[in-house]
Structures are given as C-alpha cells and as structure tokens.
Amino acid sequence: MKPGLDISEVIAAERAAIRHLEHEIPREMHRIASDAATEEQRGHTYQNRTGDLERSTKATAPETSSDETRVDLVAEMPYASYVNTRGYMVIDEAADHAATEMEFFFDGMTF
C-alpha cells in the first residue's frame, strides 16, 4: 500500500494563480500602453486644431493568443505618420517608455 499525499490544495492554488495571471498581464499591459498614449497626448508639439489626432492616439485592447498577448499604441488618423515624421509627435518615445515599463513589470514577476 502506498502512502497517500493530497496535493489538491496546491493544484487549486496553481490554477488560481494561472487564471489571475491570464487576466492581470493583459490588464497591466493595457494600462502601461494607455499611459504612453497619455504621454503622447500631453507631449506633442503639433497645433491641435480639431483634436482628432489627439483623440485617436490610444492603446488598443489586449489581444491574447496561445503564445502571446499584444497591445499596440496607435494614432489612427490617416495623417498621423506625416505629423510623426515631421517630429511633432512623441509617440515613438512614449512607446519606448512603455516597452521599458513592461520589461520592468515582467522582470518583477516571481514564480
């Protein structure tokens, strides 16, 4: 007869942690990207005549596949790339800051 060992509580805790991470990671990535969008909205130097470009600058909703979660920082107006290449936007710097903050977030996760 083998001695019995009940690890059901460990398995339940592991499953709960995985469910938590499946929700926490996309939420935190979206928060970081949203902060980057705000950084762009506050830091740009273009003349904000209509507010359309500023309002279109945002973080996309998290998209999760089996092996990755993706959140994009976008400026959705057709002329956004023109404004950006002229140096009036800080979206590239904001995206770099977001990437660095996400690295800190993931580095801080312990298992």
C-alpha positions in Angstrom: 0.0 0.0 0.0 1.3 3.4 -1.0 1.1 6.3 1.4 -1.4 8.9 0.2 -0.4 12.5 -0.4 -3.2 15.0 -1.0 -1.9 17.9 -3.2 -5.3 19.1 -4.3 -4.8 22.4 -2.5 -1.5 23.0 -4.3 -3.1 22.2 -7.6 -6.1 24.5 -6.9 -3.7 27.3 -5.9 -1.7 26.8 -9.1 -4.8 27.0 -11.2 -6.0 30.1 -9.4 -2.6 31.8 -10.0 -2.7 30.9 -13.7 -6.2 32.4 -14.0 -5.1 35.5 -12.2 -2.1 36.0 -14.5 -4.2 35.4 -17.6 -6.2 38.5 -16.6 -3.5 40.6 -14.8 -0.9 40.5 -17.7 -3.2 41.9 -20.4 -4.7 44.5 -17.9 -1.3 45.7 -16.9 0.0 45.8 -20.5 -3.1 47.9 -21.4 -2.5 50.3 -18.5 1.1 50.8 -19.5 0.2 51.4 -23.2 -2.6 53.8 -22.1 -0.2 55.8 -20.0 2.1 56.0 -23.1 -0.9 57.3 -25.2 -1.4 60.0 -22.5 2.3 60.8 -22.6 1.9 61.4 -26.4 -1.3 63.5 -26.0 0.4 65.7 -23.4 3.8 65.9 -25.0 3.2 66.5 -28.7 4.1 69.9 -30.3 1.7 69.9 -33.2 -1.1 72.5 -33.4 -4.1 70.7 -32.1 -6.8 72.3 -34.2 -9.5 69.6 -34.3 -8.4 67.3 -31.6 -8.9 64.3 -33.9 -5.3 63.1 -33.9 -5.0 63.5 -30.1 -8.3 61.6 -29.6 -7.2 58.9 -32.0 -4.0 58.2 -30.0 -4.7 55.3 -27.8 -3.8 51.8 -26.6 -5.6 49.0 -28.4 -7.5 46.4 -26.5 -5.3 43.5 -25.5 -5.3 40.6 -27.9 -4.2 37.2 -26.5 -3.3 34.2 -28.5 -2.0 30.9 -27.2 1.6 32.2 -27.0 1.4 36.0 -26.7 -0.5 39.0 -25.6 -0.3 42.1 -27.7 -1.3 45.7 -27.0 -0.5 48.4 -29.6 0.0 52.1 -29.2 -1.7 53.8 -32.2 -2.5 57.1 -33.7 -5.4 56.3 -36.1 -5.8 59.4 -38.2 -4.5 59.0 -41.8 -2.1 61.9 -41.4 -0.5 60.7 -38.2 2.6 59.3 -39.9 3.1 62.7 -41.6 2.9 64.5 -38.3 5.2 62.0 -36.7 7.8 62.1 -39.4 7.9 65.9 -39.1 8.9 65.5 -35.4 5.7 66.9 -33.9 4.7 63.8 -32.1 6.4 62.0 -29.2 4.7 58.7 -29.8 7.9 56.8 -30.6 9.4 57.9 -27.3 6.2 57.1 -25.5 6.3 53.6 -27.0 9.9 53.2 -25.9 8.9 54.2 -22.3 6.0 51.7 -22.4 8.3 48.9 -23.6 10.8 49.6 -20.8 8.0 49.7 -18.2 6.6 46.4 -19.5 10.1 44.9 -19.1 10.2 46.0 -15.5 6.7 44.6 -15.0 7.7 41.2 -16.3 11.1 41.2 -14.6 9.3 41.9 -11.3 7.2 38.8 -11.6 8.4 36.0 -9.4 7.5 32.4 -9.6 
